[in-house]
Amino acid sequence: MNFDSLVHTIHSVQDALQEQAAHAVNIALTTRNWLIGYNIVEFEQHGEDRAAYGEQLLKTLETKLNRKGLTERRFREFRRLYLTYPQLAAPVLAFVASDTEIRRSLTAESNDSIRRLPTAEFVEDSLSIRKQAIAVPAERLFTRLSSTHLIAISAIEDPLKRAFYEIEAINGCWSVKELDRQIGSSYYERSGLSKNKAALSAMVKQEAVKLTPVDILHEPVTLEFLGFKSKETWTESDLEEAIINHMQEFLLEMGNGFCFEARQKRILIDSDYFKADLIFYHRILKCHVIVDIKIDRFRHEYASQMNTYLNYYRYEVMQPDDNPPVGLLLCTGKGDTLVKYATAGLDQNLFVQKYMINLPSVEDLTSYIEKETEKEIGRLSSAK
């Protein structure tokens, strides 16, 4: 063994065991969170003194347990995890049963609770009730997605959309941050609009960060009237182009009084150029309206950028008889609390709105997900 081989060996041992340790931690966390969710639901449905706690159950649990990471918010997430993924009962039970040390450490109540885990028939009935026609194998979900991945995806109500992100996250080895970015950027909706879904998927995989160890405005602004046509991929520029091509419908959707003025308006500040997506003049309010389009969820830096545009128009463009400009951020989603904190103290004419894209058809997406699910089942079978 020479020095280079020594370095290579240590690297290999470190990487392999670090990955194994991370995987073991993820499996244990998924098991813990799912079992907590299961027990909470069981208590809410069958607990003999459940009426005494009512809606305060989770908050009371947080206070009584007083354990870091076990908060009311987390308990809600764990409950949702169980209700969304009852099919994880089998791999969870198998994991606990395979580790005698875990079984030995659990109390009699805990072991009894595990023995009462839902049967396969119950799980099948639950999935049938929710009409989840497409389901990624439970073992695949359990072993390939972390608890944080599953909690994030369980917040998606549409089973088809949920299955889409399950498959893509597994195939792409997405980090949780990447998963959140893809959900925020409406990857599912863009895939439905894309003619070549494989090309879009390949592009996303190439760019993905992989896993390592208001009054005048409608809310939400609906873009279904755009009548998107199939193309390879969809970006912010595509949305902007579609809005320009259907300006009459867009102005009707926005409200009365909007007059289109400019697209990709160049703004020179010091020696730097900035570009505002769309500029309107509102003849009733007598002010400019600046629209910026984002293909992901609202982020705090978007508010700062829009505030800069508003101040530029206030000082450089606004006429004496004009009212102060209005800024509109169009995002695929927003967190009300983040919007509140990010816009506090900024221009009061800055508004953040959510838009929705109307998918032309679900059939193509269903077919795509079914094929990918079959591949997952095939991989699982071959692994055995």
C-alpha positions in Angstrom: 0.0 0.0 0.0 1.4 3.4 -1.0 0.4 6.8 0.4 -2.1 7.5 -2.4 -3.9 4.2 -1.8 -4.0 4.9 1.9 -5.7 8.3 1.2 -8.1 6.6 -1.2 -9.0 3.8 1.3 -9.7 6.3 4.1 -11.9 8.4 1.7 -13.8 5.3 0.7 -14.4 4.1 4.3 -15.4 7.6 5.4 -17.8 8.2 2.5 -19.4 4.7 2.7 -20.0 4.7 6.4 -21.1 8.3 6.5 -23.7 7.6 3.9 -24.8 4.4 5.7 -25.1 6.4 9.0 -27.1 9.1 7.4 -29.4 6.5 5.8 -29.9 4.8 9.2 -30.7 8.1 10.8 -33.2 8.9 8.1 -34.9 5.5 8.4 -35.1 5.9 12.2 -36.6 9.4 11.9 -39.2 8.3 9.4 -40.1 5.5 11.8 -40.3 7.8 14.8 -42.4 10.5 13.1 -44.8 8.0 11.5 -45.3 6.2 14.7 -46.0 9.4 16.6 -48.5 10.5 14.0 -50.1 7.0 14.1 -50.4 7.2 17.9 -51.8 10.7 17.9 -54.5 9.7 15.4 -55.3 6.6 17.4 -55.7 8.7 20.6 -57.9 11.3 18.7 -60.1 8.5 17.5 -60.2 6.1 20.3 -58.6 7.7 23.4 -60.8 7.2 26.5 -60.1 10.8 27.7 -59.7 12.4 24.3 -62.6 14.8 24.9 -60.8 16.4 27.9 -58.0 17.7 25.5 -59.9 18.4 22.3 -58.2 20.9 20.0 -55.5 21.6 22.6 -54.1 18.1 22.4 -51.0 18.8 20.4 -50.2 22.0 22.4 -50.6 20.1 25.6 -48.4 17.3 24.3 -45.7 19.8 23.5 -45.8 21.2 27.0 -46.0 17.9 28.8 -43.2 16.2 26.8 -40.9 19.3 26.8 -38.5 17.7 24.3 -36.6 19.6 21.7 -38.0 19.0 18.2 -41.3 17.7 19.5 -43.5 20.8 19.1 -47.2 21.4 18.2 -46.1 22.2 14.6 -44.1 18.9 14.3 -47.0 16.9 15.8 -49.3 18.3 13.1 -46.7 17.3 10.5 -46.3 13.8 11.9 -50.1 13.3 12.0 -50.3 14.4 8.4 -47.5 12.1 7.5 -49.4 9.1 8.9 -52.7 10.1 7.3 -51.0 10.5 3.9 -48.9 7.4 4.1 -50.7 4.7 6.0 -49.0 2.2 3.6 -45.7 2.8 5.5 -47.1 0.5 8.2 -45.4 -2.6 6.7 -41.9 -1.2 6.3 -42.1 0.6 9.7 -43.2 -2.6 11.4 -40.4 -4.6 9.6 -37.8 -2.1 10.7 -38.8 -2.1 14.3 -39.1 -5.9 14.4 -35.7 -6.4 12.8 -33.9 -4.4 15.5 -34.1 -6.2 18.9 -32.4 -3.3 20.6 -35.2 -1.0 19.6 -37.9 -3.4 20.7 -36.1 -4.0 24.0 -35.9 -0.2 24.7 -39.6 0.4 24.0 -42.1 0.4 26.8 -44.8 -2.2 27.0 -47.4 0.5 25.9 -45.2 1.3 22.9 -44.8 -2.4 21.9 -48.5 -2.9 22.3 -49.2 0.1 20.1 -46.9 -1.3 17.4 -48.7 -4.6 17.5 -51.9 -2.7 16.8 -50.5 -1.2 13.6 -53.0 -1.0 10.7 -53.4 -4.1 8.6 -52.7 -4.4 4.9 -56.5 -4.5 4.3 -56.9 -1.3 6.2 -54.2 0.4 4.3 -55.6 -0.7 1.0 -59.1 0.6 2.0 -57.6 3.9 3.0 -55.8 4.4 -0.3 -59.0 3.3 -2.1 -61.1 5.8 -0.3 -58.7 8.6 -1.3 -58.7 7.3 -4.9 -55.0 7.2 -5.0 -54.8 5.1 -8.2 -51.0 5.6 -8.5 -48.9 4.6 -5.5 -45.1 4.4 -5.3 -44.2 1.2 -3.5 -44.1 1.8 0.3 -40.7 0.2 0.7 -39.3 2.5 -1.9 -40.8 5.6 -0.1 -39.4 4.4 3.2 -35.9 3.6 2.1 -35.3 6.3 -0.6 -37.0 9.4 0.8 -36.1 11.0 4.1 -38.7 11.9 6.7 -38.3 15.6 5.7 -38.9 14.7 2.1 -42.1 12.8 3.0 -43.4 15.6 5.3 -42.9 18.1 2.5 -44.6 16.0 -0.1 -47.4 15.0 2.3 -48.5 18.7 2.3 -49.6 18.2 -1.4 -53.3 17.4 -1.5 -53.5 16.1 -5.1 -52.5 12.4 -5.1 -51.3 12.5 -8.7 -49.1 15.6 -8.0 -47.8 13.9 -4.8 -46.8 10.8 -6.7 -45.1 12.9 -9.4 -42.8 14.5 -6.8 -42.2 11.2 -5.0 -40.9 9.7 -8.2 -38.9 12.7 -9.4 -37.3 13.1 -5.9 -36.3 9.4 -5.9 -35.1 9.3 -9.5 -33.2 12.7 -9.2 -31.8 12.0 -5.7 -33.1 15.5 -4.8 -32.1 17.2 -1.6 -34.9 18.6 0.5 -34.0 22.1 -0.6 -34.1 21.0 -4.2 -37.5 19.3 -3.7 -38.8 22.6 -2.1 -37.4 24.5 -5.1 -39.0 22.3 -7.7 -42.4 22.4 -5.9 -42.1 26.2 -5.6 -41.2 26.5 -9.3 -44.3 24.4 -10.4 -42.3 21.6 -12.0 -45.4 19.4 -12.0 -47.4 22.1 -13.8 -44.6 22.9 -16.2 -44.3 19.2 -17.0 -48.0 19.0 -17.8 -47.5 21.9 -20.2 -44.4 20.5 -21.8 -44.5 18.6 -25.1 -41.3 16.8 -24.4 -41.5 15.7 -20.7 -38.4 13.7 -20.9 -36.4 16.7 -22.1 -37.8 18.8 -19.2 -37.0 16.0 -16.8 -33.5 15.7 -18.1 -33.0 19.5 -17.8 -34.3 19.5 -14.2 -32.0 16.5 -13.3 -29.0 18.3 -14.8 -29.7 21.5 -12.9 -30.9 19.9 -9.7 -29.0 20.1 -6.5 -28.7 16.5 -5.5 -28.9 14.9 -2.1 -25.6 14.7 -0.3 -24.7 13.0 3.1 -54.9 43.6 -2.5 -58.3 45.8 -3.8 -57.8 46.2 -7.6 -56.2 42.8 -7.9 -57.8 39.4 -8.0 -56.4 36.8 -5.5 -55.2 34.5 -6.8 -54.5 35.8 -10.3 -55.5 33.0 -12.6 -53.7 32.4 -15.8 -55.9 29.7 -17.2 -57.1 32.0 -19.9 -53.6 32.0 -21.5 -54.3 28.7 -23.3 -50.7 27.5 -23.1 -49.5 25.5 -26.1 -47.1 22.5 -25.8 -43.5 23.3 -26.0 -40.3 21.7 -24.7 -39.9 23.6 -21.4 -41.5 26.5 -19.6 -39.6 29.4 -17.9 -40.4 32.9 -16.6 -39.8 34.3 -20.1 -42.4 31.9 -21.5 -45.0 33.1 -19.0 -44.2 36.7 -19.8 -44.5 35.9 -23.5 -47.8 34.2 -23.0 -49.1 37.2 -21.1 -48.0 39.5 -23.9 -49.7 37.3 -26.5 -52.9 37.3 -24.5 -52.8 40.9 -23.2 -56.5 41.6 -23.5 -57.4 38.6 -21.3 -54.6 39.4 -18.9 -55.8 42.9 -18.4 -59.4 41.7 -17.9 -58.2 39.3 -15.3 -56.2 42.0 -13.5 -59.1 44.4 -13.4 -60.3 47.6 -15.1 -58.0 50.5 -16.0 -54.8 48.8 -17.0 -52.9 50.2 -20.0 -49.9 48.3 -21.3 -46.7 50.4 -21.5 -43.5 48.3 -21.7 -42.0 44.9 -21.5 -38.6 44.1 -20.0 -38.2 47.8 -19.1 -34.5 48.7 -18.7 -33.8 50.6 -15.5 -30.4 52.1 -15.1 -29.3 52.7 -11.5 -25.7 53.9 -11.0 -23.9 51.8 -13.6 -26.1 48.7 -13.4 -29.1 47.8 -15.6 -32.2 46.1 -14.2 -35.2 44.8 -16.1 -38.8 45.0 -14.9 -40.9 42.4 -16.6 -44.1 44.4 -17.4 -45.0 48.0 -17.0 -48.6 49.3 -17.0 -50.3 52.7 -16.4 -53.5 52.6 -14.5 -55.7 55.3 -15.9 -58.2 55.3 -13.0 -55.6 55.2 -10.2 -53.3 57.5 -12.3 -50.1 55.6 -11.5 -47.7 53.1 -13.0 -48.0 49.4 -12.1 -44.9 47.3 -12.2 -45.3 43.6 -12.6 -42.6 41.0 -11.9 -43.2 37.3 -12.7 -41.5 34.5 -10.8 -41.9 30.8 -11.4 -41.3 29.9 -7.8 -42.7 30.7 -4.3 -42.2 34.2 -2.9 -38.8 34.9 -1.5 -37.8 37.9 0.6 -35.3 39.2 -1.9 -38.1 39.6 -4.5 -39.7 42.3 -2.2 -36.4 44.2 -2.0 -36.0 44.1 -5.8 -39.6 45.3 -6.4 -39.1 48.1 -3.8 -36.1 49.3 -5.8 -38.2 49.5 -8.9 -40.9 51.4 -7.1 -38.5 53.9 -5.7 -36.9 54.4 -9.1 -40.3 55.2 -10.7 -41.2 57.4 -7.7 -38.1 59.6 -8.1 -37.3 59.3 -11.8 -40.5 58.7 -13.7 -43.6 59.8 -11.7 -45.1 63.1 -12.9 -46.5 65.8 -10.6 -50.1 64.8 -11.2 -49.4 61.0 -10.9 -50.0 58.9 -7.8 -47.1 56.7 -6.4 -46.4 53.6 -8.4 -47.8 50.2 -7.5 -45.7 47.0 -7.6 -47.2 43.5 -8.2 -45.2 40.3 -7.6 -46.7 37.3 -9.3 -45.4 34.1 -7.6 -46.6 30.5 -7.7 -47.2 30.5 -4.0 -46.6 32.6 -0.9 -46.3 32.3 2.9 -48.4 35.1 4.4 -46.1 35.5 7.4 -43.0 35.7 5.2 -44.7 38.3 3.0 -45.7 40.3 6.1 -42.2 40.4 7.5 -40.4 40.9 4.1 -42.7 43.8 3.1 -43.0 45.5 6.5 -41.5 49.0 6.3 -41.3 48.9 2.5 -43.5 50.7 0.1 -47.2 50.2 1.0 -48.0 49.9 -2.7 -46.1 46.6 -3.0 -48.3 43.6 -3.4 -47.5 39.9 -3.6 -50.1 37.7 -5.4 -50.3 34.0 -6.2 -51.1 32.8 -9.7 -52.3 29.4 -10.9 -51.7 27.6 -14.1 -54.5 25.6 -15.6 -53.2 22.3 -16.9 -54.7 21.3 -20.3 -54.9 17.7 -19.3 -54.0 15.3 -16.5 -54.0 12.2 -18.7 -50.4 12.8 -20.0 -49.1 13.2 -16.5 -51.0 10.2 -15.3 -49.5 8.1 -18.1 -46.0 9.4 -17.3 -46.3 8.7 -13.5 -47.7 5.2 -14.2 -44.7 4.3 -16.3 -42.3 5.7 -13.7 -44.2 3.7 -11.0 -43.8 0.5 -13.0 -40.1 1.2 -13.3 -39.9 1.7 -9.5 -41.7 -1.6 -8.9 -39.3 -3.3 -11.4 -36.3 -1.9 -9.6 -37.6 -3.0 -6.3 -38.3 -6.6 -7.6 -34.9 -6.9 -9.2 -33.2 -5.7 -6.0 -34.9 -8.6 -4.1 
